[in-house]
Amino acid sequence: MHNRNITVDIRMLEHSGIGTYVDNLVYRVINSLKDYQFFLLLNKNTDYTEFFKKIKHDNYKIIKINSDIYSISEQFEIWLKIPNKHLVFWSPHYNIPIFVRSKMLVTIHDIYHRVDLSRNNFVKKVYSFIMLNIIKFKKCNIITVSNF
């Protein structure tokens, strides 16, 4: 039997745009692929009760992540906590775990923040530049939900 393990990072469930994307799409994927085992990365401070009510099967396991999103520590924590040899790691945002060797599926919602001259947040732009180049280097599969 081939590998049927899929990890999905749903930690941004409470964020506005990305959270709506996660809330409306991920449970449908889990329900439609009942023969697959999902490993869901959860944020320590988020209430996922309503989200889990939508899942019809018990084909998922929870992995709690204590590190903050966009932190260096999340890179190591995710790498240490997810089981090896997953078929796919799906990140609904471009903050992929750089040490994970699974096939990567990443959703890039838009890159407006890269060209927005009104923002003076140099750190965010550098982080974005690095992560988008890693995505390109790792040859990740990309979903885009915006023309920007």
N, C-alpha and C positions, 0 to 999 in steps of 0.2 A: 504494500500500500504506500502510495506517495505521501509526502509531507503535506499535512492539511492544517498547519498551525499559522495563524495570522495574528500579528500584534497590531493593535490600533491605539494610538495616543489620543484619548478623549479628555485630556486635562483642561482643555480650553472651552469646555461645555458652557461655562457661564460668561464667556466673552461674547460681545454682541454679534458681529458677523460670522466669525469662525464658529462660535458656539451654536448659532442657528444652523449652520452647515452640518456640524457634528450631530446635533439633536435630530435633524430631519433625515439624515442619510445613514448614519452608522447602524442604528438598530434595524433598519430595513435590510441592510447587507447581512447582518448577523442572522436575521430571521429567514432570509432567502438561501443562506448557505448553511443549513442545519447539519451537514456532514463535516463541517470544518470546526476546528477548535480555535476560539478567539481568546486572546490575552489582552485585556483592556487596561491601559495605564491610566490611573486615577490620581488626581491631585488630593493631597491630604486634607485640604480645607473646603472641598466642594461637596455639596449634597447631590447625589446621583439618583435618589429614590425615584423620581418621576421618569427618568431615562430608563431605568431597569424595569419599570412596569410595562414598557413597550416591547420588551424582548420575550418571545414566545417559547424559546427553547433554553436548555441549560448548557449550551455549547460555548460557554465563556468562563474565564477565570479572571480574577481581579489581581492586579499588581499595583500597590500603592507606591507612589513616588513622593518622597519627602522634599526633594530639591525644588527650588523655584524654577519656573519656566524661563528659558533663555540663560540659565546659569551654566557655568562650567561644571559644577557638581552634578547637574542633571545628565550630562554626557556620560559620566562614569557610572552613576547610579543605574541608569537605564541599561547600559551595557552589562552591568553585573547582575541585574535582576531578571532580565528576560531570558527564557530558555534558548539554548543554541539551536541552530538549524531551522529557523522559521522560514516558511515559504515566502512570506511578505511582511514587511514592516510598513504600515500605512500611517503617515503623519499628515494631519489635516492642515499643517502649516509648514513653513520651510525650516523650522528648527528640528531637523532630523538628528538622530543619534549617530554621530560620525564614526563610532567604533563598531557598530553593529554590522554584521556581514550579510544579512538577509537581503533579498531583493527589496528595493525601496520604491514605495509609491508615495509621492508627496503632492499635496495640493498647494498651489501658489494662487492666492486670491487676487492679489495685484502687487505691483511694485511701485506704486505712486510715491511712497515714502522715500524712494531712492532719488527722485527728481524734484521733490517738493523743496523749493528754496526757502520757504517761510520757516521751516523747522531748522533749528540749530542743534539737533541732537546728533553729534558726531559719532557717539558710541553705537547708536542704533544703526546708522548707515554703515559703519565698519562691520558690525555683526552681520548685517544683511549681505553685504558684499562677500564676506568670507563664506557664509552658509550657501549662498547661491552658486558660488564657485565650487564648493564641495559637492553640491547636488549635480552640477555639470560633470565634475571629475568622476563621481561615482556612477554616472550614467543612470540616474534615477528615472523611473517612469514618472511623468508629471501630468497632473490634472490642473487645468486652469479654469477659473470660473469668472474671469474678467477679460476684457479686451486690452486692459492696460498692462 
